[in-house]
Amino acid sequence: MTLDEFRQALVKALNLHFPRTKVTIATSRGIILTGKAEINSDTFVTVYFNTLTGKTSYALIHCGQRITGYDNYKFWHHHPLGAVEQHIPCTKPTPESALATLAATCAELL
């Protein structure tokens, strides 16, 4: 996936699942995209995508700690709520599916 394709998919997913958040998206060196959706002063979603390495991550941060998320360090896996140190193998999530899961977790917590 190109940087532009990922950006378009991410913006669409953020608008769908986090419509009332402050969103910041930045690119670096033309190969890295970072995104942040601020839910409240203690909670935000962060996204990282590197077109060169393929490294991708989605995380829900609350009070300075990752509480759940997805990433592909070594293999695609999910860090479950309440056991974030676990690495549960999963299929590669789309931006829409990853953010849908993180939004549902936010709805449960907040």
C-alpha positions in Angstrom: 0.0 0.0 0.0 1.3 3.4 -0.9 1.5 6.3 1.6 -1.3 8.1 -0.1 -3.5 5.0 -0.2 -2.9 4.4 3.5 -3.6 8.1 4.3 -6.9 7.9 2.4 -8.0 4.7 4.2 -6.9 6.1 7.6 -8.8 9.4 7.1 -11.9 7.6 6.0 -11.7 5.3 9.1 -11.0 8.1 11.5 -14.0 10.1 10.2 -16.2 7.1 10.6 -15.1 5.9 14.0 -13.7 9.0 15.7 -15.7 11.8 14.1 -15.5 14.3 17.0 -11.8 14.0 17.8 -8.9 16.3 17.0 -7.0 14.5 14.3 -3.3 15.2 13.4 -1.7 13.4 10.5 2.0 14.0 9.6 4.4 12.5 7.1 8.1 12.2 7.4 10.7 11.6 4.6 7.9 10.7 2.2 7.8 7.2 3.6 6.4 7.5 7.2 2.9 8.5 8.2 1.9 9.1 11.8 -1.6 9.9 13.0 -3.2 10.8 16.3 -6.9 11.1 17.2 -7.3 12.9 20.6 -10.4 11.5 22.3 -9.9 13.4 25.6 -7.1 14.8 27.6 -6.1 11.3 28.8 -7.0 9.1 25.8 -5.9 9.0 22.2 -5.4 6.7 19.3 -2.0 6.6 17.5 -1.2 5.1 14.1 2.2 4.5 12.5 2.8 3.4 8.9 6.2 3.0 7.2 6.0 2.3 3.4 9.6 1.2 3.2 9.6 -1.4 6.0 5.9 -2.2 6.1 5.9 -1.5 9.9 2.3 -0.6 10.9 0.8 -0.1 14.3 -2.5 1.0 15.9 -2.7 1.7 19.6 -5.2 3.1 22.1 -3.3 5.1 24.7 -4.9 5.9 28.1 -3.2 7.8 30.9 0.2 7.4 29.1 -0.1 3.7 28.7 -1.0 1.5 25.6 -4.1 -0.4 26.7 -4.8 -2.3 23.4 -3.6 -2.3 19.8 -2.3 -4.0 16.8 1.1 -4.1 15.2 3.2 -6.2 12.9 6.5 -6.4 14.8 7.7 -9.9 13.7 4.1 -10.9 12.8 0.6 -9.4 12.9 -0.8 -9.6 16.4 -3.2 -8.0 18.7 -2.5 -6.7 22.2 -5.8 -7.4 24.1 -7.3 -5.0 26.7 -6.3 -6.0 30.2 -3.3 -8.1 28.9 -1.4 -5.7 26.6 1.8 -7.7 27.1 0.3 -10.6 25.1 0.8 -11.0 21.4 -2.2 -12.8 19.9 -1.7 -13.6 16.2 -4.2 -12.1 13.9 -4.7 -11.3 10.2 -3.6 -8.0 8.9 -6.2 -5.4 9.9 -7.3 -2.7 7.6 -7.3 0.8 9.0 -11.1 0.6 9.2 -11.2 -2.7 11.1 -8.4 -1.7 13.5 -10.0 1.6 14.3 -13.4 0.1 14.6 -12.1 -2.2 17.4 -10.3 0.6 19.1 -13.4 2.8 19.0 -15.5 0.0 20.5 -13.0 -0.3 23.3 -13.2 3.5 23.9 -17.0 3.3 24.1 -16.7 0.6 26.8 -14.1 2.6 28.8 -15.4 6.1 28.6 
